[in-house]
Amino acid sequence: MKTIEIKGSLRKELGKKDSKNVRKAGNVPCVIYGSEKNIHFQAHENSFKNLVYTHQAHLVKLDLDGQEYNVVLKDMQFHPVTDKILHADFVQVFENKPVIIDVPVTVTGDAEGVKAGGKLIVKRRHLKVKGLAKDLPEDLVVDVTELQIHHSIKVGDLSFEKIELLDPKITTVVSVATSRVVLKTEEEEAAEAALAAAATAAEGGEAPAVAPVEEKEKKS
């Protein structure tokens, strides 16, 4: 797993008012969990581009006022309208202690079911993984080459060296479903309308005026 370096500074003041001022200055309020006490800091929003806008998971080396911390991203909150980063949570990483993070799923291969007319559906974009930092992958590669229509790959079907998948084994990661597109002809639609009108008349209601199929064909 690749490492991204981010520089920030420790926050001396906490609370909603201070967080608002931090964001006004173009910074993001952040917290590190997992050490003896939570560490509150701030870093410029541009520092997170290579961490957020990517399909891969990364280790992060934080430089906070000259003190270094090895962390992984746990959670990030975005503004619902502007999509700006509002807050970020990190977990401190130690060499001898396993860490739990969400790792992106990367699908590879041309599924046999898709070749037969099916549609590939990726149901889980991330999976929860537990392992030592040095063993954590940037992504989880799932090969769908042999996947047939109406078949799926579940968490229990996957295995990766030196890491543990924590999601329920019955969780579907990717599947191939039937792709059916029914195109109705003009005649079929007219016939269905005529049947609906007949049913309405049989029930005692007023049937809408529907041209017979033959007449419609003559007019066209």
Beta strands, then each sheet from edge to edge (+ up, - down):
strand 1: 3-10
strand 2: 27-33
strand 3: 39-44
strand 4: 59-64
strand 5: 67-78
strand 6: 85-92
strand 7: 99-108
strand 8: 118-122
strand 9: 126-131
strand 10: 140-143
strand 11: 152-154
strand 12: 164-165
strand 13: 172-178
sheet 1: 1+ 3- 2+ 6+ 5- 4+ 1+
sheet 2: 10+ 7+ 9- 12+
sheet 3: 8+ 13- 11+
end
